């Protein structure tokens, strides 16, 4: 049943891709997909359009933010790994204190 569901999902994805390709071909190569950035050479265009340099700046800003987030995550991961490694090494080298059993009721 899982294989059949996977095959159906792949076929549906291929049909959707074929439909989008047919739309692009019928419109002369231009297709507006909601959520995408439309570039415009006119800076007074609508609020949904972007000039080429604004689109480039947004792309660079998003890339800069993602690179910094990944760098911060890797730095935190390295610090936490080092701290955990040190705790494990201290626990492994220290000997547990000899404890005497406490008798209750005597």
C-alpha positions, 0 to 999 in steps of 0.5 A: 500500500505504501508503494502504491501511495508513493507511485500515485504521489509521483504521478500527481507531481508529474501531472502538475509539472506537465500542466505548468509547463503547458501553461508556460509554453502557451503564454510565450514563456512567461508564467506568474506563480503566486509568491514569486518575485516579478522583476521590473525595469520600472521603479514606479511599478506596482508594489508587487514588482521589483527592480532587478537590483532590489531583487538581487539585494533581497537575495543577498540579504536572505543568503547572508541571514541564512549563512549567519544562522547556520554559523551560529547554530554550528558554533553553539553545537560545538560549544555544547559538545565540548561542555558535554565532553568535559562533563563526561571526562570528569565523571569518568575520572572521578571516583565515587565517594565511599558511602557507608550505609545508614542503618535506620531504627538502631 
